[in-house]
């Protein structure tokens, strides 16, 4: 047990001895009689990675919420929730940093500032919403949106948002590439307060209010908009969705510097919906999540990089996750993600955090080669015909979005080197 007392608060990380239970993932080899396949229910880790703060915190939550340890649907007799105060300050309207967390990382003083800020606020996940769009999914014809585009943006990225509105993020009814039926599409941008610590910024609040009143597609929360806080946008968006757009069929969550072939994506998602609409495939459809899946990834241990995660904070490999700026999942799965999220400690990298939540739901993301999160080969980027099998490409400037959108809506005037193109697609 490690205990710290500060300002009358007690932060206690209680680690119970591991029960004599061993589980392996379904489908893995089990040659030892000491190992037994876990049930079809979600897998919750009972083993502890020594030392790392996130692992110790999550170990407590996993024991508390582990469905295997429940009897008749009740919670197990694991450590009580008052052993840690993950939610205490988060219940207030103004969640403040808690210096007590620093005492549980021996190398805290040597960490980069963005890691320090995350650690001191990792107990906070409840923030006030400053700009809301409660009627976004209603629409004039009161139809349930087939696709909701949830785009992570920043206050100053006006050009990106406008380019998306004029191209792949157009709302209302959109027809697929094959013509025929049109689909009800909505777009929402996820923002937080400007990070004033990154330097002096002009006051853009009036412009943002004008943009919000004009387009009615801005969600703004009262927390600092940093890279390590992107996870909060997921958590708060799932909560907003459950209240205001709970019946949406599919959700695209991406960055504001990607380009999406929306019509092709609609055709693909309709195919998924039809193929998995009957019998025992209904559950499979509800758990559907697709993107550029990254498996067997490990934390970056280089302190001078954007994705640096110290070993004192997290140990072990990452679960499979869809990364690089764009992922699609069902509305039904989004509601399940909202339910499981309070049982998964916040993590600084949003793509990895989504993978952690999916892992605890027993859901595996599907890889699709059309999600080009690392872009096309350089010699094909200017050829519009190279995009015919692409669903998403990363990164594109606002000007490039507008140009590419125009080129994809006219017959191609040039031919691709089919040898290079076929080799890339294969």
Secondary structure, 3 states (H helix, E strand, C coil): CEEEEECCEEEEECCCCCCCCCEECCCCCCCCCCCEECCCCCCCCCCCCCCCHHHHHHHHHHHHHCHHHCECCECCCCCCHHHCCCCCHHHCCCCCCCHHHHHHCCCHHHCCHHHHHHHHHCCCCCCCEEECCCCCCCCCCCCCCCEEEEEECCCCCHHHHHHHHHCCCCCEEEECCCCCCEEEEEEEEEEEECCHHHCCCCCCHHHHHHHHHHHCCEEEEEEECCHHHHHHHHHHHHHHHHHHCCCCCEEEEEECCEEECHHHHHHHHHHHHHHCCCCCHHHHHHCCEEEEEECCCECECCCCCCCECCCCCCCCECCCEEEEEEEEEEHHHHHHHHHHHCCCCCCCCHHHHHHHHHHHHCCCCEECCCEECCCCCHHHCCCHHHHCCCCEEECCCHHHHHHHHHHCCCCCCCCCCHHHHHHHHC
